[in-house]
Amino acid sequence: MDAFWNVFLWGYIYSTVIAIIALTVYGMATRPHLVKKLILLSILSDTANLLAVMIGMRKGFIKPPVFPGISYTNHPVANTTQLAKFADTAVDPVPQVLVVTAIVIGLAVLVFLGYVLILLYQKYGTLDVRLLEAKITGKGGKK
Amino acid sequence: MAFEPPLCYILLALFMTYALILTYKTLVARDLVKAIIYSAGQAVAYTLALVMMAAPDLVLAYVAVGVGMYTALFLFVVSRTERYEQEKIERGVEESG
């Protein structure tokens, strides 16, 4: 039963993450509309953040990485038994700290790209990459 | 968190399946407003997955950004530009337009 949780369930969870990354990269390569590419780029960045958090989580490590019993006025010196119990039950806090910054930077990048798309539509009147190729280069966009 | 290890892993697998289905529906939707709504549902699934992965601070940041700000930004871009994605373009567009 333990092998079932280890192999099958974790393999299934990581397979869904890899499948979502593959779907978004395929969609960004083949869909012709630029807003659809922007939506799929947001999903791709969120999936990368989720994968970083998922690497810091191991089997049996399920508590949030906050040491219990510490407040502003009450901060006793923890003994090694408490620290060992905390380290045995908490997830890794380093990917979570990195991902908080990455979420906000991804939002800023997407706002910039949305503004670029609005300017492209005001200049050329379309957001389809085939029509944009025909209008920018002056050649026919389809072969 | 209130979920013991077997239950939280099963729920994590369930939410990731939900996110995979919604990503596929985002990919194949022709109406961009439908695609944005499916993307917001996928962000809800990721939020619940972050709850299962014991990251409450990430939940507080991501539920505002993923469900609120992304959806508002994409709806603003779609309202300023065009709504429908065309499967194929008709012949003779570049001569007339």
gemmi code that builds the backbone of each chain (N, CA, C; Angstrom):
import gemmi

chains = {
    "A": [
        ("MET", (0.838, -1.212, 0.000), (0.000, 0.000, 0.000), (0.865, 1.252, 0.000)),
        ("ASP", (2.001, 1.171, 0.663), (2.891, 2.319, 0.701), (3.521, 2.575, -0.661)),
        ("ALA", (3.811, 1.478, -1.361), (4.359, 1.622, -2.714), (3.338, 2.245, -3.645)),
        ("PHE", (2.057, 1.995, -3.394), (1.010, 2.603, -4.212), (1.028, 4.116, -4.086)),
        ("TRP", (1.105, 4.620, -2.838), (1.131, 6.079, -2.675), (2.396, 6.659, -3.273)),
        ("ASN", (3.529, 5.954, -3.079), (4.783, 6.512, -3.578), (4.810, 6.573, -5.086)),
        ("VAL", (4.572, 5.441, -5.718), (4.812, 5.340, -7.158), (3.633, 5.877, -7.943)),
        ("PHE", (2.446, 5.319, -7.714), (1.333, 5.655, -8.595), (0.846, 7.083, -8.402)),
        ("LEU", (0.626, 7.479, -7.138), (-0.006, 8.780, -6.901), (0.941, 9.929, -7.233)),
        ("TRP", (2.218, 9.812, -6.807), (3.157, 10.881, -7.129), (3.479, 10.899, -8.613)),
        ("GLY", (3.536, 9.717, -9.235), (3.728, 9.685, -10.688), (2.576, 10.332, -11.414)),
        ("TYR", (1.350, 10.111, -10.928), (0.180, 10.738, -11.564), (0.210, 12.250, -11.408)),
        ("ILE", (0.567, 12.749, -10.199), (0.576, 14.199, -9.976), (1.624, 14.878, -10.847)),
        ("TYR", (2.838, 14.308, -10.899), (3.873, 14.914, -11.745), (3.530, 14.779, -13.226)),
        ("SER", (2.831, 13.701, -13.609), (2.426, 13.550, -15.009), (1.426, 14.613, -15.423)),
        ("THR", (0.493, 14.977, -14.501), (-0.441, 16.044, -14.853), (0.288, 17.370, -15.027)),
        ("VAL", (1.309, 17.639, -14.200), (2.061, 18.889, -14.342), (2.798, 18.922, -15.679)),
        ("ILE", (3.434, 17.807, -16.036), (4.151, 17.751, -17.316), (3.172, 17.864, -18.485)),
        ("ALA", (1.975, 17.271, -18.347), (0.979, 17.352, -19.420), (0.478, 18.779, -19.589)),
        ("ILE", (0.294, 19.517, -18.477), (-0.159, 20.909, -18.591), (0.914, 21.759, -19.258)),
        ("ILE", (2.196, 21.539, -18.913), (3.281, 22.289, -19.556), (3.324, 21.977, -21.056)),
        ("ALA", (3.155, 20.703, -21.415), (3.178, 20.325, -22.829), (2.010, 20.949, -23.589)),
        ("LEU", (0.809, 20.957, -22.962), (-0.368, 21.551, -23.616), (-0.180, 23.044, -23.844)),
        ("THR", (0.376, 23.754, -22.856), (0.524, 25.198, -23.020), (1.589, 25.539, -24.060)),
        ("VAL", (2.691, 24.788, -24.089), (3.731, 25.065, -25.093), (3.201, 24.759, -26.496)),
        ("TYR", (2.442, 23.648, -26.629), (1.829, 23.322, -27.918), (0.850, 24.408, -28.356)),
        ("GLY", (0.049, 24.905, -27.414), (-0.928, 25.933, -27.763), (-0.270, 27.250, -28.139)),
        ("MET", (0.802, 27.619, -27.426), (1.501, 28.856, -27.781), (2.171, 28.739, -29.138)),
        ("ALA", (2.526, 27.520, -29.562), (3.159, 27.366, -30.868), (2.151, 27.318, -31.986)),
        ("THR", (0.927, 26.821, -31.746), (0.015, 26.560, -32.862), (-1.208, 27.463, -32.913)),
        ("ARG", (-1.667, 28.025, -31.811), (-2.867, 28.866, -31.876), (-2.532, 30.179, -32.555)),
        ("PRO", (-3.388, 30.689, -33.447), (-3.001, 31.889, -34.198), (-3.279, 33.208, -33.488)),
        ("HIS", (-4.124, 33.218, -32.447), (-4.515, 34.497, -31.864), (-3.586, 34.871, -30.717)),
        ("LEU", (-3.207, 36.154, -30.627), (-2.191, 36.552, -29.654), (-2.721, 36.591, -28.232)),
        ("VAL", (-4.027, 36.881, -28.052), (-4.584, 36.882, -26.693), (-4.623, 35.453, -26.148)),
        ("LYS", (-4.895, 34.475, -27.053), (-4.848, 33.070, -26.618), (-3.444, 32.680, -26.200)),
        ("LYS", (-2.440, 33.165, -26.921), (-1.049, 32.901, -26.519), (-0.748, 33.536, -25.161)),
        ("LEU", (-1.318, 34.713, -24.889), (-1.083, 35.386, -23.605), (-1.704, 34.599, -22.453)),
        ("ILE", (-2.927, 34.081, -22.646), (-3.586, 33.280, -21.611), (-2.774, 32.016, -21.330)),
        ("LEU", (-2.298, 31.370, -22.406), (-1.529, 30.142, -22.205), (-0.170, 30.429, -21.562)),
        ("LEU", (0.391, 31.617, -21.820), (1.648, 31.996, -21.146), (1.436, 32.177, -19.653)),
        ("SER", (0.272, 32.742, -19.265), (-0.013, 32.875, -17.834), (-0.141, 31.510, -17.176)),
        ("ILE", (-0.796, 30.563, -17.873), (-0.933, 29.214, -17.309), (0.429, 28.543, -17.197)),
        ("LEU", (1.308, 28.777, -18.184), (2.637, 28.165, -18.145), (3.465, 28.687, -16.972)),
        ("SER", (3.396, 30.007, -16.718), (4.185, 30.558, -15.614), (3.644, 30.073, -14.265)),
        ("ASP", (2.307, 29.964, -14.147), (1.746, 29.460, -12.899), (2.102, 27.996, -12.683)),
        ("THR", (2.172, 27.229, -13.785), (2.536, 25.817, -13.645), (3.990, 25.660, -13.215)),
        ("ALA", (4.867, 26.546, -13.721), (6.269, 26.497, -13.282), (6.381, 26.824, -11.800)),
        ("ASN", (5.596, 27.828, -11.338), (5.609, 28.149, -9.907), (5.092, 26.985, -9.071)),
        ("LEU", (4.015, 26.335, -9.556), (3.438, 25.211, -8.808), (4.407, 24.043, -8.749)),
        ("LEU", (5.166, 23.836, -9.833), (6.154, 22.750, -9.835), (7.277, 23.023, -8.847)),
        ("ALA", (7.662, 24.313, -8.708), (8.711, 24.660, -7.741), (8.245, 24.395, -6.323)),
        ("VAL", (6.962, 24.715, -6.023), (6.445, 24.435, -4.681), (6.329, 22.930, -4.467)),
        ("MET", (5.966, 22.208, -5.531), (5.751, 20.758, -5.411), (7.059, 20.010, -5.166)),
        ("ILE", (8.185, 20.553, -5.658), (9.474, 19.915, -5.403), (9.835, 20.003, -3.915)),
        ("GLY", (9.435, 21.121, -3.252), (9.737, 21.267, -1.838), (8.862, 20.451, -0.920)),
        ("MET", (7.928, 19.674, -1.454), (6.993, 18.888, -0.636), (7.322, 17.409, -0.798)),
        ("ARG", (7.553, 16.733, 0.324), (7.918, 15.325, 0.252), (6.883, 14.489, 0.982)),
        ("LYS", (7.035, 13.194, 0.925), (6.016, 12.310, 1.498), (6.038, 12.400, 3.018)),
        ("GLY", (4.872, 12.715, 3.616), (4.769, 12.821, 5.060), (5.061, 14.201, 5.606)),
        ("PHE", (5.524, 15.137, 4.748), (5.855, 16.498, 5.191), (4.686, 17.389, 4.819)),
        ("ILE", (3.801, 17.681, 5.748), (2.539, 18.294, 5.350), (2.192, 19.523, 6.179)),
        ("LYS", (2.942, 19.842, 7.254), (2.623, 21.031, 8.036), (3.195, 22.269, 7.355)),
        ("PRO", (2.560, 23.439, 7.527), (3.150, 24.681, 7.014), (4.450, 24.995, 7.734)),
        ("PRO", (5.415, 25.634, 7.059), (6.734, 25.847, 7.678), (6.743, 26.993, 8.675)),
        ("VAL", (5.910, 26.923, 9.706), (5.858, 27.940, 10.764), (6.113, 27.215, 12.077)),
        ("PHE", (7.124, 27.677, 12.812), (7.459, 26.988, 14.058), (6.397, 27.281, 15.100)),
        ("PRO", (5.801, 26.257, 15.741), (4.662, 26.507, 16.641), (5.106, 27.090, 17.971)),
        ("GLY", (4.265, 27.950, 18.534), (4.510, 28.469, 19.877), (5.330, 29.734, 19.935)),
        ("ILE", (5.702, 30.304, 18.794), (6.502, 31.520, 18.776), (5.588, 32.715, 18.538)),
        ("SER", (5.649, 33.730, 19.402), (4.938, 34.978, 19.162), (5.894, 36.130, 19.441)),
        ("TYR", (5.364, 37.379, 19.395), (6.231, 38.544, 19.571), (6.728, 38.656, 20.996)),
        ("THR", (5.869, 38.295, 21.962), (6.261, 38.426, 23.363), (6.798, 37.111, 23.918)),
        ("ASN", (6.379, 35.966, 23.386), (6.782, 34.664, 23.897), (7.670, 33.981, 22.868)),
        ("HIS", (8.989, 33.972, 23.125), (9.914, 33.323, 22.184), (10.905, 32.472, 22.950)),
        ("PRO", (10.478, 31.297, 23.425), (11.398, 30.440, 24.179), (12.435, 29.814, 23.258)),
        ("VAL", (13.553, 29.468, 23.833), (14.600, 28.782, 23.069), (14.171, 27.335, 22.870)),
        ("ALA", (14.091, 26.899, 21.618), (13.600, 25.558, 21.334), (14.701, 24.543, 21.590)),
        ("ASN", (14.322, 23.424, 22.158), (15.310, 22.361, 22.321), (15.347, 21.510, 21.056)),
        ("THR", (16.291, 20.596, 21.009), (16.510, 19.834, 19.777), (15.373, 18.869, 19.495)),
        ("THR", (14.644, 18.439, 20.526), (13.518, 17.538, 20.293), (12.417, 18.251, 19.524)),
        ("GLN", (12.116, 19.501, 19.960), (11.092, 20.271, 19.243), (11.530, 20.579, 17.818)),
        ("LEU", (12.814, 20.919, 17.669), (13.294, 21.247, 16.328), (13.276, 20.030, 15.408)),
        ("ALA", (13.611, 18.865, 15.946), (13.594, 17.656, 15.123), (12.172, 17.291, 14.730)),
        ("LYS", (11.223, 17.478, 15.660), (9.824, 17.179, 15.338), (9.282, 18.154, 14.293)),
        ("PHE", (9.716, 19.431, 14.410), (9.292, 20.428, 13.425), (9.874, 20.116, 12.048)),
        ("ALA", (11.150, 19.738, 12.008), (11.779, 19.447, 10.721), (11.256, 18.164, 10.113)),
        ("ASP", (10.663, 17.277, 10.949), (10.103, 16.048, 10.408), (8.712, 16.228, 9.823)),
        ("THR", (8.035, 17.339, 10.157), (6.650, 17.477, 9.702), (6.434, 18.664, 8.782)),
        ("ALA", (7.405, 19.575, 8.621), (7.157, 20.785, 7.844), (7.665, 20.616, 6.414)),
        ("VAL", (7.044, 21.357, 5.494), (7.507, 21.355, 4.109), (8.691, 22.314, 3.992)),
        ("ASP", (9.335, 22.316, 2.806), (10.504, 23.168, 2.585), (10.035, 24.606, 2.337)),
        ("PRO", (10.473, 25.603, 3.131), (9.961, 26.966, 2.947), (10.657, 27.757, 1.854)),
        ("VAL", (11.817, 27.324, 1.356), (12.578, 28.142, 0.401), (11.864, 28.300, -0.947)),
        ("PRO", (11.286, 27.244, -1.575), (10.553, 27.467, -2.822), (9.334, 28.365, -2.667)),
        ("GLN", (8.673, 28.305, -1.500), (7.505, 29.166, -1.292), (7.901, 30.626, -1.264)),
        ("VAL", (9.041, 30.942, -0.620), (9.511, 32.328, -0.556), (9.889, 32.830, -1.945)),
        ("LEU", (10.509, 31.951, -2.755), (10.874, 32.372, -4.112), (9.650, 32.577, -4.978)),
        ("VAL", (8.626, 31.732, -4.810), (7.467, 31.758, -5.697), (6.582, 32.980, -5.438)),
        ("VAL", (6.571, 33.496, -4.202), (5.807, 34.723, -3.930), (6.305, 35.876, -4.803)),
        ("THR", (7.631, 35.986, -4.947), (8.184, 37.020, -5.812), (7.880, 36.732, -7.279)),
        ("ALA", (7.965, 35.454, -7.669), (7.774, 35.098, -9.083), (6.352, 35.352, -9.550)),
        ("ILE", (5.349, 35.188, -8.659), (3.952, 35.446, -9.024), (3.764, 36.922, -9.386)),
        ("VAL", (4.331, 37.815, -8.560), (4.127, 39.245, -8.778), (4.886, 39.716, -10.028)),
        ("ILE", (6.097, 39.165, -10.263), (6.839, 39.539, -11.465), (6.115, 39.039, -12.718)),
        ("GLY", (5.514, 37.839, -12.660), (4.729, 37.334, -13.784), (3.535, 38.210, -14.083)),
        ("LEU", (2.905, 38.747, -13.035), (1.782, 39.665, -13.248), (2.247, 40.933, -13.969)),
        ("ALA", (3.412, 41.465, -13.589), (3.921, 42.677, -14.240), (4.242, 42.424, -15.708)),
        ("VAL", (4.824, 41.266, -16.012), (5.142, 40.919, -17.402), (3.862, 40.801, -18.232)),
        ("LEU", (2.813, 40.210, -17.653), (1.573, 40.038, -18.403), (0.866, 41.370, -18.631)),
        ("VAL", (0.940, 42.295, -17.676), (0.344, 43.619, -17.885), (1.052, 44.345, -19.024)),
        ("PHE", (2.388, 44.254, -19.067), (3.153, 44.874, -20.155), (2.778, 44.266, -21.505)),
        ("LEU", (2.659, 42.920, -21.575), (2.331, 42.285, -22.849), (0.909, 42.621, -23.290)),
        ("GLY", (-0.021, 42.764, -22.335), (-1.376, 43.180, -22.688), (-1.415, 44.574, -23.290)),
        ("TYR", (-0.594, 45.477, -22.759), (-0.529, 46.828, -23.319), (0.066, 46.807, -24.727)),
        ("VAL", (1.067, 45.956, -24.949), (1.647, 45.809, -26.294), (0.600, 45.271, -27.269)),
        ("LEU", (-0.255, 44.342, -26.815), (-1.279, 43.797, -27.703), (-2.312, 44.863, -28.062)),
        ("ILE", (-2.677, 45.725, -27.111), (-3.630, 46.799, -27.418), (-3.024, 47.759, -28.443)),
        ("LEU", (-1.740, 48.077, -28.308), (-1.088, 48.967, -29.286), (-1.004, 48.318, -30.662)),
        ("LEU", (-0.742, 47.001, -30.714), (-0.705, 46.287, -31.999), (-2.060, 46.326, -32.686)),
        ("TYR", (-3.130, 46.156, -31.890), (-4.463, 46.169, -32.497), (-4.811, 47.569, -32.998)),
        ("GLN", (-4.381, 48.611, -32.274), (-4.679, 49.973, -32.743), (-3.908, 50.302, -34.010)),
        ("LYS", (-2.720, 49.716, -34.216), (-1.922, 50.036, -35.392), (-2.334, 49.208, -36.598)),
        ("TYR", (-2.592, 47.895, -36.409), (-2.806, 47.009, -37.550), (-4.238, 46.512, -37.681)),
        ("GLY", (-5.070, 46.628, -36.631), (-6.466, 46.246, -36.760), (-6.740, 44.768, -36.633)),
        ("THR", (-5.759, 43.970, -36.288), (-5.991, 42.549, -36.089), (-4.981, 42.013, -35.089)),
        ("LEU", (-5.301, 40.865, -34.495), (-4.349, 40.199, -33.616), (-4.062, 38.776, -34.070)),
        ("ASP", (-4.532, 38.401, -35.278), (-4.220, 37.090, -35.838), (-2.822, 37.143, -36.439)),
        ("VAL", (-1.952, 36.181, -36.082), (-0.550, 36.286, -36.517), (-0.412, 36.099, -38.021)),
        ("ARG", (-1.364, 35.384, -38.675), (-1.267, 35.216, -40.135), (-1.573, 36.532, -40.826)),
        ("LEU", (-2.636, 37.238, -40.338), (-2.962, 38.535, -40.920), (-1.913, 39.572, -40.565)),
        ("LEU", (-1.324, 39.469, -39.373), (-0.277, 40.415, -38.993), (0.963, 40.241, -39.870)),
        ("GLU", (1.282, 38.994, -40.220), (2.422, 38.756, -41.101), (2.166, 39.351, -42.480)),
        ("ALA", (0.926, 39.184, -42.974), (0.590, 39.739, -44.286), (0.637, 41.266, -44.266)),
        ("LYS", (0.215, 41.872, -43.173), (0.165, 43.344, -43.140), (1.535, 43.955, -42.865)),
        ("ILE", (2.359, 43.301, -42.073), (3.656, 43.895, -41.731), (4.656, 43.710, -42.864)),
        ("THR", (4.750, 42.481, -43.400), (5.752, 42.230, -44.433), (5.261, 42.599, -45.824)),
        ("GLY", (3.935, 42.773, -45.998), (3.411, 43.110, -47.313), (3.206, 41.924, -48.218)),
        ("LYS", (3.610, 40.721, -47.786), (3.417, 39.521, -48.589), (2.154, 38.811, -48.124)),
        ("GLY", (1.765, 37.751, -48.862), (0.608, 36.964, -48.479), (0.945, 36.096, -47.296)),
        ("GLY", (0.049, 36.088, -46.310), (0.320, 35.344, -45.107), (0.092, 33.855, -45.242)),
        ("LYS", (-0.585, 33.426, -46.312), (-0.894, 31.993, -46.452), (-0.267, 31.459, -47.724)),
        ("LYS", (0.130, 30.220, -47.646), (0.779, 29.587, -48.790), (-0.148, 28.520, -49.373)),
    ],
    "B": [
        ("MET", (-2.174, 21.802, 8.382), (-3.472, 21.700, 7.705), (-4.277, 20.561, 8.295)),
        ("ALA", (-5.523, 20.574, 7.990), (-6.443, 19.625, 8.615), (-6.501, 18.290, 7.874)),
        ("PHE", (-5.727, 18.156, 6.798), (-5.821, 16.938, 6.003), (-4.613, 16.051, 6.272)),
        ("GLU", (-4.879, 14.803, 6.566), (-3.799, 13.843, 6.817), (-3.191, 13.404, 5.481)),
        ("PRO", (-1.971, 12.846, 5.502), (-1.258, 12.576, 4.263), (-1.958, 11.764, 3.166)),
        ("PRO", (-2.651, 10.646, 3.370), (-3.242, 10.016, 2.175), (-4.335, 10.858, 1.546)),
        ("LEU", (-5.175, 11.477, 2.378), (-6.311, 12.248, 1.843), (-5.832, 13.469, 1.080)),
        ("CYS", (-4.792, 14.168, 1.590), (-4.368, 15.390, 0.922), (-3.684, 15.067, -0.401)),
        ("TYR", (-3.010, 13.920, -0.511), (-2.409, 13.575, -1.800), (-3.470, 13.204, -2.817)),
        ("ILE", (-4.524, 12.518, -2.366), (-5.609, 12.172, -3.299), (-6.303, 13.444, -3.784)),
        ("LEU", (-6.543, 14.402, -2.853), (-7.182, 15.657, -3.255), (-6.275, 16.463, -4.170)),
        ("LEU", (-4.957, 16.400, -3.953), (-4.013, 17.099, -4.838), (-4.079, 16.526, -6.250)),
        ("ALA", (-4.138, 15.186, -6.356), (-4.271, 14.565, -7.673), (-5.582, 14.957, -8.334)),
        ("LEU", (-6.667, 15.053, -7.544), (-7.970, 15.451, -8.084), (-7.945, 16.870, -8.617)),
        ("PHE", (-7.333, 17.797, -7.872), (-7.300, 19.187, -8.330), (-6.383, 19.347, -9.537)),
        ("MET", (-5.306, 18.574, -9.614), (-4.439, 18.681, -10.788), (-5.132, 18.121, -12.029)),
        ("THR", (-5.965, 17.079, -11.854), (-6.759, 16.587, -12.980), (-7.740, 17.646, -13.469)),
        ("TYR", (-8.365, 18.333, -12.500), (-9.300, 19.408, -12.817), (-8.595, 20.536, -13.590)),
        ("ALA", (-7.372, 20.881, -13.163), (-6.608, 21.923, -13.855), (-6.211, 21.474, -15.253)),
        ("LEU", (-5.910, 20.189, -15.427), (-5.542, 19.680, -16.760), (-6.709, 19.757, -17.724)),
        ("ILE", (-7.907, 19.380, -17.240), (-9.099, 19.438, -18.097), (-9.406, 20.887, -18.486)),
        ("LEU", (-9.301, 21.810, -17.513), (-9.612, 23.207, -17.811), (-8.561, 23.834, -18.720)),
        ("THR", (-7.303, 23.381, -18.626), (-6.278, 23.874, -19.556), (-6.581, 23.430, -20.982)),
        ("TYR", (-7.024, 22.171, -21.137), (-7.386, 21.696, -22.481), (-8.568, 22.470, -23.036)),
        ("LYS", (-9.566, 22.771, -22.185), (-10.731, 23.520, -22.671), (-10.353, 24.962, -22.999)),
        ("THR", (-9.371, 25.525, -22.261), (-8.846, 26.848, -22.622), (-8.170, 26.807, -23.990)),
        ("LEU", (-7.458, 25.715, -24.251), (-6.718, 25.601, -25.510), (-7.650, 25.501, -26.702)),
        ("VAL", (-8.771, 24.770, -26.584), (-9.612, 24.527, -27.751), (-10.747, 25.528, -27.889)),
        ("ALA", (-10.934, 26.465, -26.935), (-12.075, 27.380, -27.012), (-11.826, 28.431, -28.091)),
        ("ARG", (-12.830, 28.662, -28.950), (-12.711, 29.694, -29.979), (-13.089, 31.069, -29.449)),
        ("ASP", (-14.092, 31.104, -28.554), (-14.495, 32.364, -27.931), (-13.491, 32.696, -26.827)),
        ("LEU", (-12.862, 33.879, -26.924), (-11.805, 34.193, -25.959), (-12.347, 34.479, -24.570)),
        ("VAL", (-13.607, 34.939, -24.449), (-14.179, 35.156, -23.118), (-14.385, 33.813, -22.419)),
        ("LYS", (-14.809, 32.798, -23.199), (-14.902, 31.449, -22.623), (-13.539, 30.945, -22.178)),
        ("ALA", (-12.511, 31.222, -22.986), (-11.161, 30.782, -22.623), (-10.686, 31.460, -21.340)),
        ("ILE", (-11.046, 32.740, -21.167), (-10.650, 33.462, -19.947), (-11.361, 32.873, -18.731)),
        ("ILE", (-12.646, 32.513, -18.887), (-13.381, 31.940, -17.758), (-12.815, 30.566, -17.388)),
        ("TYR", (-12.465, 29.760, -18.391), (-11.826, 28.468, -18.098), (-10.473, 28.672, -17.416)),
        ("SER", (-9.748, 29.710, -17.811), (-8.457, 29.996, -17.176), (-8.629, 30.398, -15.714)),
        ("ALA", (-9.718, 31.133, -15.408), (-9.990, 31.490, -14.016), (-10.330, 30.244, -13.198)),
        ("GLY", (-11.073, 29.305, -13.784), (-11.358, 28.048, -13.091), (-10.105, 27.234, -12.835)),
        ("GLN", (-9.190, 27.292, -13.803), (-7.905, 26.612, -13.620), (-7.096, 27.265, -12.494)),
        ("ALA", (-7.201, 28.595, -12.338), (-6.514, 29.266, -11.235), (-7.122, 28.865, -9.891)),
        ("VAL", (-8.436, 28.639, -9.849), (-9.066, 28.154, -8.612), (-8.541, 26.767, -8.260)),
        ("ALA", (-8.378, 25.910, -9.268), (-7.839, 24.570, -9.022), (-6.408, 24.641, -8.504)),
        ("TYR", (-5.599, 25.570, -9.055), (-4.232, 25.722, -8.555), (-4.217, 26.244, -7.127)),
        ("THR", (-5.182, 27.134, -6.786), (-5.258, 27.643, -5.418), (-5.531, 26.514, -4.429)),
        ("LEU", (-6.496, 25.625, -4.779), (-6.793, 24.503, -3.886), (-5.612, 23.544, -3.808)),
        ("ALA", (-4.861, 23.399, -4.911), (-3.667, 22.556, -4.865), (-2.600, 23.156, -3.947)),
        ("LEU", (-2.492, 24.490, -3.938), (-1.541, 25.128, -3.017), (-1.973, 24.959, -1.568)),
        ("VAL", (-3.291, 24.943, -1.301), (-3.763, 24.639, 0.056), (-3.337, 23.230, 0.445)),
        ("MET", (-3.453, 22.272, -0.483), (-3.046, 20.898, -0.183), (-1.546, 20.780, 0.007)),
        ("MET", (-0.760, 21.694, -0.603), (0.689, 21.626, -0.461), (1.210, 22.462, 0.697)),
        ("ALA", (0.330, 22.873, 1.641), (0.712, 23.563, 2.882), (1.461, 24.862, 2.622)),
        ("ALA", (0.930, 25.707, 1.729), (1.536, 27.001, 1.445), (0.483, 28.089, 1.587)),
        ("PRO", (0.093, 28.463, 2.817), (-1.015, 29.411, 2.977), (-0.675, 30.831, 2.530)),
        ("ASP", (0.612, 31.229, 2.612), (0.971, 32.570, 2.147), (0.878, 32.670, 0.631)),
        ("LEU", (1.222, 31.579, -0.061), (1.071, 31.572, -1.512), (-0.390, 31.608, -1.927)),
        ("VAL", (-1.265, 30.981, -1.121), (-2.695, 31.026, -1.420), (-3.196, 32.459, -1.359)),
        ("LEU", (-2.763, 33.196, -0.327), (-3.218, 34.586, -0.184), (-2.729, 35.443, -1.340)),
        ("ALA", (-1.508, 35.197, -1.850), (-1.016, 35.988, -2.978), (-1.659, 35.541, -4.282)),
        ("TYR", (-1.804, 34.218, -4.463), (-2.180, 33.708, -5.786), (-3.677, 33.827, -6.056)),
        ("VAL", (-4.509, 33.790, -5.006), (-5.946, 33.867, -5.275), (-6.329, 35.283, -5.705)),
        ("ALA", (-5.554, 36.281, -5.272), (-5.827, 37.648, -5.745), (-5.286, 37.861, -7.149)),
        ("VAL", (-4.088, 37.336, -7.416), (-3.467, 37.556, -8.723), (-4.105, 36.670, -9.791)),
        ("GLY", (-4.230, 35.362, -9.503), (-4.666, 34.424, -10.531), (-6.123, 34.532, -10.894)),
        ("VAL", (-6.980, 34.680, -9.898), (-8.406, 34.741, -10.181), (-8.842, 36.165, -10.495)),
        ("GLY", (-8.306, 37.155, -9.772), (-8.767, 38.522, -9.954), (-8.035, 39.285, -11.031)),
        ("MET", (-6.709, 39.463, -10.863), (-5.965, 40.374, -11.734), (-5.808, 39.832, -13.145)),
        ("TYR", (-5.528, 38.514, -13.290), (-5.381, 37.933, -14.632), (-6.687, 38.056, -15.410)),
        ("THR", (-7.806, 37.716, -14.751), (-9.093, 37.756, -15.431), (-9.457, 39.182, -15.830)),
        ("ALA", (-9.228, 40.132, -14.927), (-9.530, 41.529, -15.242), (-8.649, 42.043, -16.376)),
        ("LEU", (-7.362, 41.679, -16.364), (-6.436, 42.119, -17.427), (-6.835, 41.547, -18.783)),
        ("PHE", (-7.155, 40.240, -18.835), (-7.498, 39.628, -20.118), (-8.830, 40.148, -20.640)),
        ("LEU", (-9.798, 40.369, -19.733), (-11.082, 40.917, -20.183), (-10.905, 42.346, -20.691)),
        ("PHE", (-10.002, 43.117, -20.091), (-9.725, 44.472, -20.577), (-9.097, 44.434, -21.963)),
        ("VAL", (-8.148, 43.523, -22.172), (-7.509, 43.410, -23.493), (-8.511, 42.961, -24.546)),
        ("VAL", (-9.375, 42.005, -24.189), (-10.366, 41.522, -25.154), (-11.399, 42.606, -25.462)),
        ("SER", (-11.754, 43.417, -24.460), (-12.735, 44.474, -24.717), (-12.148, 45.565, -25.603)),
        ("ARG", (-10.818, 45.772, -25.576), (-10.201, 46.769, -26.454), (-9.887, 46.204, -27.838)),
        ("THR", (-9.817, 44.875, -27.974), (-9.445, 44.273, -29.262), (-10.588, 43.392, -29.741)),
        ("GLU", (-10.296, 42.263, -30.357), (-11.353, 41.423, -30.918), (-11.598, 40.209, -30.044)),
        ("ARG", (-12.808, 39.617, -30.206), (-13.226, 38.598, -29.263), (-13.042, 37.176, -29.787)),
        ("TYR", (-13.258, 36.946, -31.081), (-13.286, 35.575, -31.583), (-11.993, 35.233, -32.314)),
        ("GLU", (-11.567, 33.996, -32.120), (-10.388, 33.485, -32.807), (-10.833, 32.709, -34.033)),
        ("GLN", (-10.269, 33.017, -35.198), (-10.694, 32.374, -36.439), (-9.871, 31.127, -36.683)),
        ("GLU", (-10.548, 30.076, -37.129), (-9.844, 28.823, -37.423), (-8.998, 28.980, -38.682)),
        ("LYS", (-9.612, 29.464, -39.769), (-8.859, 29.695, -40.995), (-9.294, 31.021, -41.586)),
        ("ILE", (-8.362, 31.694, -42.254), (-8.669, 32.987, -42.839), (-9.065, 32.789, -44.290)),
        ("GLU", (-10.027, 33.616, -44.760), (-10.512, 33.426, -46.123), (-9.534, 34.022, -47.128)),
        ("ARG", (-9.602, 33.517, -48.344), (-8.648, 33.899, -49.369), (-8.947, 35.302, -49.874)),
        ("GLY", (-7.923, 36.092, -50.077), (-8.108, 37.418, -50.639), (-8.233, 38.504, -49.613)),
        ("VAL", (-7.793, 38.252, -48.386), (-7.915, 39.269, -47.356), (-6.859, 40.356, -47.536)),
        ("GLU", (-5.648, 39.949, -47.938), (-4.573, 40.910, -47.969), (-4.706, 41.867, -49.150)),
        ("GLU", (-5.449, 41.484, -50.222), (-5.683, 42.439, -51.304), (-6.741, 43.471, -50.916)),
        ("SER", (-7.825, 42.989, -50.256), (-8.913, 43.923, -49.933), (-8.552, 44.767, -48.716)),
        ("GLY", (-7.917, 44.166, -47.719), (-7.665, 44.940, -46.515), (-6.207, 45.242, -46.388)),
    ],
}
model = gemmi.Model(1)
for chain_id, residues in chains.items():
    chain = gemmi.Chain(chain_id)
    for i, (resn, *xyz) in enumerate(residues, 1):
        res = gemmi.Residue()
        res.name, res.seqid = resn, gemmi.SeqId(i, " ")
        for name, pos in zip(("N", "CA", "C"), xyz):
            atom = gemmi.Atom()
            atom.name, atom.element = name, gemmi.Element(name[0])
            atom.pos, atom.b_iso = gemmi.Position(*pos), 0.0
            res.add_atom(atom)
        chain.add_residue(res)
    model.add_chain(chain)
structure = gemmi.Structure()
structure.add_model(model)
structure.setup_entities()
